């Protein structure tokens, strides 16, 4: 968990999942899932089986399943097998 108010510089790699509530300047790669909560920012690519975005991503996203919430902002290329849009603001 990258808590709100926390800033990380460098890439993150996880055998499980990553929950981002703060800011990451670097790539985020996880085998399971990546959650970017409302107000969180990622400056880098995201790769995971499942990606849930309610915050901002400045970079490419690769996922099997991608869920975008009402507050999501994605600036980059998206490659996913399934994309869903949920108009609520929470992840």
C-alpha angles and dihedrals in degrees: 000000000000100000125218109275092030121116122198124191114199138040123301123216123187135180086205130021138318126216113198121195097151133040129301124190101194142042121307115210122176133165093218118024146332121207120194107190125208109285093023121118131204120192100192143042123304123212123179142123091253125023124187117189126190095143134049128299121189098188144045123305125211118184145141089226125018124188118192120195128206094266094048121124119185122185107182143045120311124209115179138141092221129021124186130183121211115188093209118100100228135091 
